[in-house]
């Protein structure tokens, strides 16, 4: 029996379906976050069911078994979680509405639509609906079927706090009325989109079913392997390793090339796929001519790629003249800034829209002047402001007052700039009498004004170390920088209000182990910070102490800005060494 989720997996790579069914281990870095997202999807599904229950007597087929004959025989009915099975295919219809000879198949998705995102952009979701429609056609013969997508409305604005917890705080009938009276959901017919997809998807479905029946899976290695979730070299079962058993990948290989997956050959095929076909798997196998465009020119990205290939082959660290210029152009005091943000399909505070960005924490390391002692400042919602109050103003005001009017503001990536833009819009639309604060923030984070400096951009244009491979994230650059030191570099952070010195080349893992041992909770990646922040809310609602979770968040965010300082100091030392020589 082929399920809808299995079909989606097989579309990306048929061999993955084999590994899933045989229980192969997967890369688990984001497993907690995937569970978190699944819970949010379940909550949206529950609210969607309550929306229908507000005006109709509904039957939940996961609670009471309902036969297809019963559905066919009724004149009108609303059914939840309807299991459908036909010719080796299986799916559950989220919501099925039967009205005479008409059957509406409603797929509930947690990805918000409206404003600039139409249902046409939900490609994977539409494939889900097409699969479901195909099965339903075989089950409900003689009926007119119409597929729908039911999604949160991106333009919705919550009219009260705590919508995220409605299902926990109120009786089912009251939640049903609340959700019906709001404009939280969009209900869109996707019949045209599904009819356009159906012929090709039916062929694809039949192909996957045939592979399952014969046990012969037509899977080949290619650029899609780069991010395979079955790449688990430390486990006894390693799906990626089995696929690549006949093609041994060298340590520095073509998958490491910066933005390599986007490069096309002259005939429009993937360069990575062509290199695999030719058996050229080492990073050094890539020729400069293959990175030039049709006019024979190198883009800035192509220059970076050639630099990566050359310096990896030489095993050399590199910094260029742009880094020297950018560092010398900085204005003291220096502010190294990092944010943590929360986002949920179901809003947490009044005035929020689905998936709106909610900043809840910042960390800042400040260097007043060259040679001055490092100072650390931080703000965390729940410690520096009550959790029941929207953190936007407290976050913005505390940050703006710290940054003042002078000095360079250093961030890693453009994300902080986008967060400030979002905060500025909230201050403009939803919070009166905050024009001064919005103006100050906009000035502090204006790229054109020269105060805001993106260190990731500095790294991309002016720095490389072979250990970074093709990555530019701070978690890739920091270990590379630490490994380049002639003497051990200590990275100081606070854990549970006590100073701790991290001395390995993998400070994030080391910090996680220390925090886990000290506080019983650890945050080592951004997605865990989102989970931790929501956990603070849940603990607070239960009148339970959340200080351990808060302290874990503080340590993690502090390490991010401390990492920026370590990288900056390394760059500065390299530049000074060149000047001495």
URJO-V519456 format. One record per residue. RES is the residue in one letter. OMEGA is omega in radians with two decimals (none if undefined). Layout:
# URJO-V519456
res:RES omega:OMEGA
res:RES omega:OMEGA
This chain:
# URJO-V519456
res:X omega:-3.14
res:X omega:3.12
res:X omega:-3.13
res:X omega:-3.13
res:X omega:3.10
res:X omega:3.12
res:X omega:3.10
res:X omega:3.13
res:X omega:-3.13
res:X omega:3.09
res:X omega:3.14
res:X omega:3.10
res:X omega:-3.11
res:X omega:-3.10
res:X omega:3.12
res:X omega:3.11
res:X omega:3.08
res:X omega:-3.11
res:X omega:3.12
res:X omega:-3.09
res:X omega:3.14
res:X omega:3.01
res:X omega:3.10
res:X omega:3.11
res:X omega:3.11
res:X omega:3.03
res:X omega:-2.93
res:X omega:-3.10
res:X omega:-3.05
res:X omega:-3.06
res:X omega:3.11
res:X omega:-3.13
res:X omega:3.09
res:X omega:3.07
res:X omega:3.11
res:X omega:3.12
res:X omega:3.11
res:X omega:3.10
res:X omega:3.11
res:X omega:3.08
res:X omega:3.11
res:X omega:3.12
res:X omega:3.09
res:X omega:3.10
res:X omega:3.12
res:X omega:3.12
res:X omega:3.11
res:X omega:3.11
res:X omega:3.12
res:X omega:3.09
res:X omega:3.13
res:X omega:-3.11
res:X omega:-3.13
res:X omega:-3.07
res:X omega:-3.09
res:X omega:2.96
res:X omega:-3.01
res:X omega:3.13
res:X omega:3.10
res:X omega:-3.07
res:X omega:3.05
res:X omega:3.12
res:X omega:3.13
res:X omega:-3.12
res:X omega:3.13
res:X omega:-3.12
res:X omega:3.09
res:X omega:3.12
res:X omega:3.11
res:X omega:3.13
res:X omega:-3.14
res:X omega:-3.02
res:X omega:-3.07
res:X omega:3.13
res:X omega:3.08
res:X omega:3.10
res:X omega:3.07
res:X omega:-3.04
res:X omega:3.12
res:X omega:3.02
res:X omega:-3.08
res:X omega:3.13
res:X omega:3.11
res:X omega:-3.10
res:X omega:3.14
res:X omega:3.01
res:X omega:3.08
res:X omega:3.13
res:X omega:-3.11
res:X omega:3.03
res:X omega:3.02
res:X omega:3.09
res:X omega:-3.10
res:X omega:3.14
res:X omega:3.12
res:X omega:3.13
res:X omega:3.14
res:X omega:3.14
res:X omega:-3.08
res:X omega:3.13
res:X omega:-3.12
res:X omega:3.06
res:X omega:3.07
res:X omega:3.12
res:X omega:-3.00
res:X omega:3.09
res:X omega:-3.14
res:X omega:3.12
res:X omega:-3.07
res:X omega:3.12
res:X omega:-3.04
res:X omega:3.09
res:X omega:-3.07
res:X omega:-3.10
res:X omega:-3.07
res:X omega:3.14
res:X omega:3.11
res:X omega:3.12
res:X omega:3.13
res:X omega:-3.11
res:X omega:-3.08
res:X omega:-2.98
res:X omega:3.14
res:X omega:-3.14
res:X omega:3.12
res:X omega:3.05
res:X omega:3.06
res:X omega:-3.11
res:X omega:3.13
res:X omega:3.09
res:X omega:-3.11
res:X omega:-3.14
res:X omega:3.13
res:X omega:3.11
res:X omega:-3.10
res:X omega:3.10
res:X omega:-3.11
res:X omega:-3.13
res:X omega:-3.06
res:X omega:-3.13
res:X omega:3.14
res:X omega:3.11
res:X omega:3.06
res:X omega:-3.09
res:X omega:3.06
res:X omega:3.12
res:X omega:3.12
res:X omega:2.90
res:X omega:3.07
res:X omega:-3.02
res:X omega:3.03
res:X omega:-3.11
res:X omega:-3.10
res:X omega:3.14
res:X omega:3.14
res:X omega:3.06
res:X omega:-3.08
res:X omega:-3.11
res:X omega:3.06
res:X omega:3.11
res:X omega:2.91
res:X omega:3.14
res:X omega:3.14
res:X omega:-3.06
res:X omega:3.13
res:X omega:-3.06
res:X omega:3.12
res:X omega:-2.98
res:X omega:-3.01
res:X omega:3.05
res:X omega:-3.05
res:X omega:-3.10
res:X omega:-3.13
res:X omega:3.09
res:X omega:3.14
res:X omega:-3.13
res:X omega:3.13
res:X omega:-3.06
res:X omega:3.11
res:X omega:-3.11
res:X omega:3.11
res:X omega:3.04
res:X omega:-3.04
res:X omega:-3.05
res:X omega:2.87
res:X omega:3.07
res:X omega:-3.02
res:X omega:2.98
res:X omega:3.09
res:X omega:-3.09
res:X omega:-3.13
res:X omega:-3.13
res:X omega:-3.11
res:X omega:3.12
res:X omega:3.11
res:X omega:-3.12
res:X omega:-2.87
res:X omega:-3.09
res:X omega:-3.11
res:X omega:-3.14
res:X omega:3.10
res:X omega:3.10
res:X omega:-3.14
res:X omega:3.12
res:X omega:-3.13
res:X omega:3.12
res:X omega:3.13
res:X omega:3.11
res:X omega:3.13
res:X omega:3.10
res:X omega:3.12
res:X omega:-3.11
res:X omega:-3.08
res:X omega:-3.07
res:X omega:3.13
res:X omega:-3.08
res:X omega:-3.09
res:X omega:3.14
res:X omega:3.11
res:X omega:3.10
res:X omega:-3.12
res:X omega:-3.08
res:X omega:3.12
res:X omega:3.14
res:X omega:-3.00
res:X omega:-3.08
res:X omega:-3.10
res:X omega:3.14
res:X omega:3.11
res:X omega:3.09
res:X omega:-3.03
res:X omega:-3.02
res:X omega:-3.12
res:X omega:-3.14
res:X omega:3.13
res:X omega:3.06
res:X omega:-3.10
res:X omega:-3.07
res:X omega:3.12
res:X omega:-3.14
res:X omega:3.12
res:X omega:3.13
res:X omega:-3.05
res:X omega:-3.07
res:X omega:-3.11
res:X omega:-3.11
res:X omega:-3.05
res:X omega:-3.14
res:X omega:3.06
res:X omega:-3.10
res:X omega:3.06
res:X omega:-3.00
res:X omega:-3.02
res:X omega:3.10
res:X omega:-3.13
res:X omega:-3.05
res:X omega:3.13
res:X omega:3.14
res:X omega:-3.09
res:X omega:-3.09
res:X omega:-3.10
res:X omega:-3.06
res:X omega:3.11
res:X omega:3.02
res:X omega:-3.10
res:X omega:3.13
res:X omega:3.03
res:X omega:3.11
res:X omega:-3.14
res:X omega:3.10
res:X omega:-3.13
res:X omega:3.12
res:X omega:3.14
res:X omega:3.10
res:X omega:3.10
res:X omega:3.14
res:X omega:-3.14
res:X omega:-3.13
res:X omega:3.12
res:X omega:-2.95
res:X omega:-3.13
res:X omega:3.08
res:X omega:-3.11
res:X omega:3.10
res:X omega:-3.10
res:X omega:-3.11
res:X omega:-3.14
res:X omega:-3.10
res:X omega:-3.12
res:X omega:-3.14
res:X omega:3.12
res:X omega:3.12
res:X omega:-3.06
res:X omega:3.11
res:X omega:-3.14
res:X omega:-3.09
res:X omega:3.07
res:X omega:3.02
res:X omega:3.08
res:X omega:3.08
res:X omega:3.10
res:X omega:3.08
res:X omega:3.12
res:X omega:-3.12
res:X omega:3.11
res:X omega:3.09
res:X omega:3.13
res:X omega:-3.11
res:X omega:-3.08
res:X omega:-3.07
res:X omega:3.05
res:X omega:3.10
res:X omega:-3.13
res:X omega:-3.09
res:X omega:-3.02
res:X omega:2.94
res:X omega:-3.11
res:X omega:2.88
res:X omega:-3.02
res:X omega:-3.10
res:X omega:3.13
res:X omega:3.13
res:X omega:3.10
res:X omega:-3.13
res:X omega:-3.08
res:X omega:3.14
res:X omega:-3.12
res:X omega:-3.12
res:X omega:-3.11
res:X omega:-3.14
res:X omega:3.09
res:X omega:0.02
res:X omega:3.10
res:X omega:3.11
res:X omega:3.10
res:X omega:-2.92
res:X omega:2.99
res:X omega:3.12
res:X omega:2.87
res:X omega:-3.09
res:X omega:3.14
res:X omega:3.09
res:X omega:3.13
res:X omega:3.08
res:X omega:3.11
res:X omega:-3.01
res:X omega:3.12
res:X omega:-3.06
res:X omega:3.07
res:X omega:3.12
res:X omega:3.14
res:X omega:3.02
res:X omega:3.08
res:X omega:3.10
res:X omega:3.07
res:X omega:-3.14
res:X omega:-3.14
res:X omega:3.14
res:X omega:-3.09
res:X omega:-3.09
res:X omega:2.91
res:X omega:3.04
res:X omega:3.14
res:X omega:2.91
res:X omega:-3.04
res:X omega:3.00
res:X omega:-3.03
res:X omega:-3.11
res:X omega:3.12
res:X omega:3.12
res:X omega:-3.12
res:X omega:3.09
res:X omega:3.13
res:X omega:3.09
res:X omega:3.13
res:X omega:3.09
res:X omega:3.14
res:X omega:3.07
res:X omega:3.13
res:X omega:3.09
res:X omega:-3.08
res:X omega:3.01
res:X omega:-3.13
res:X omega:-3.13
res:X omega:-3.06
res:X omega:-3.07
res:X omega:-3.10
res:X omega:3.12
res:X omega:3.10
res:X omega:-3.04
res:X omega:-2.95
res:X omega:-3.09
res:X omega:3.14
res:X omega:3.08
res:X omega:-3.04
res:X omega:-3.08
res:X omega:-3.11
res:X omega:-3.14
res:X omega:-3.09
res:X omega:-3.13
res:X omega:3.10
res:X omega:-3.03
res:X omega:3.09
res:X omega:-3.02
res:X omega:-3.09
res:X omega:3.10
res:X omega:3.12
res:X omega:3.11
res:X omega:-3.07
res:X omega:3.11
res:X omega:3.06
res:X omega:-3.09
res:X omega:-3.09
res:X omega:-3.03
res:X omega:-3.12
res:X omega:3.08
res:X omega:-3.13
res:X omega:3.11
res:X omega:3.13
res:X omega:3.09
res:X omega:3.11
res:X omega:3.11
res:X omega:3.14
res:X omega:3.14
res:X omega:3.10
res:X omega:3.13
res:X omega:-3.12
res:X omega:-3.00
res:X omega:-2.91
res:X omega:-3.01
res:X omega:-3.07
res:X omega:3.04
res:X omega:3.12
res:X omega:-3.11
res:X omega:-3.13
res:X omega:-3.11
res:X omega:3.13
res:X omega:-3.14
res:X omega:-3.14
res:X omega:3.13
res:X omega:-3.13
res:X omega:3.14
res:X omega:-3.11
res:X omega:-3.07
res:X omega:3.10
res:X omega:-3.13
res:X omega:-3.10
res:X omega:-3.10
res:X omega:3.05
res:X omega:-3.14
res:X omega:-3.06
res:X omega:-3.12
res:X omega:3.13
res:X omega:-3.10
res:X omega:3.06
res:X omega:3.08
res:X omega:3.08
res:X omega:3.14
res:X omega:-3.09
res:X omega:-3.09
res:X omega:-2.96
res:X omega:-3.09
res:X omega:3.04
res:X omega:2.98
res:X omega:-3.08
res:X omega:-3.12
res:X omega:3.10
res:X omega:-3.01
res:X omega:-3.12
res:X omega:-3.01
res:X omega:3.14
res:X omega:3.12
res:X omega:-3.12
res:X omega:3.13
res:X omega:3.02
res:X omega:-3.07
res:X omega:-3.09
res:X omega:3.11
res:X omega:3.11
res:X omega:3.13
res:X omega:-3.14
res:X omega:-3.14
res:X omega:-3.12
res:X omega:-3.10
res:X omega:3.08
res:X omega:3.06
res:X omega:-3.10
res:X omega:3.11
res:X omega:3.13
res:X omega:-3.13
res:X omega:-3.09
res:X omega:3.00
res:X omega:3.09
res:X omega:3.05
res:X omega:-3.13
res:X omega:3.10
res:X omega:3.09
res:X omega:3.13
res:X omega:3.13
res:X omega:3.11
res:X omega:3.08
res:X omega:-3.01
res:X omega:3.12
res:X omega:3.06
res:X omega:3.08
res:X omega:-3.03
res:X omega:-3.09
res:X omega:3.09
res:X omega:3.14
res:X omega:3.12
res:X omega:3.13
res:X omega:3.14
res:X omega:-3.13
res:X omega:-3.13
res:X omega:3.11
res:X omega:-3.14
res:X omega:-3.07
res:X omega:-2.98
res:X omega:-3.09
res:X omega:3.11
res:X omega:-3.12
res:X omega:3.05
res:X omega:-3.11
res:X omega:3.09
res:X omega:-3.04
res:X omega:-3.12
res:X omega:3.08
res:X omega:3.09
res:X omega:3.10
res:X omega:3.14
res:X omega:-3.11
res:X omega:-3.14
res:X omega:3.09
res:X omega:3.10
res:X omega:3.06
res:X omega:3.12
res:X omega:-3.11
res:X omega:3.12
res:X omega:3.13
res:X omega:3.11
res:X omega:3.13
res:X omega:-3.08
res:X omega:-3.14
res:X omega:-3.12
res:X omega:3.13
res:X omega:-3.04
res:X omega:3.14
res:X omega:3.11
res:X omega:3.13
res:X omega:-3.13
res:X omega:3.08
res:X omega:3.08
res:X omega:3.14
res:X omega:-3.12
res:X omega:-3.11
res:X omega:-3.10
res:X omega:3.09
res:X omega:3.13
res:X omega:3.12
res:X omega:-3.12
res:X omega:3.05
res:X omega:3.09
res:X omega:3.11
res:X omega:3.12
res:X omega:3.13
res:X omega:3.13
res:X omega:3.12
res:X omega:-3.14
res:X omega:3.11
res:X omega:3.11
res:X omega:-3.12
res:X omega:3.12
res:X omega:3.12
res:X omega:3.13
res:X omega:3.13
res:X omega:3.11
res:X omega:3.11
res:X omega:-3.11
res:X omega:3.10
res:X omega:-3.11
res:X omega:none
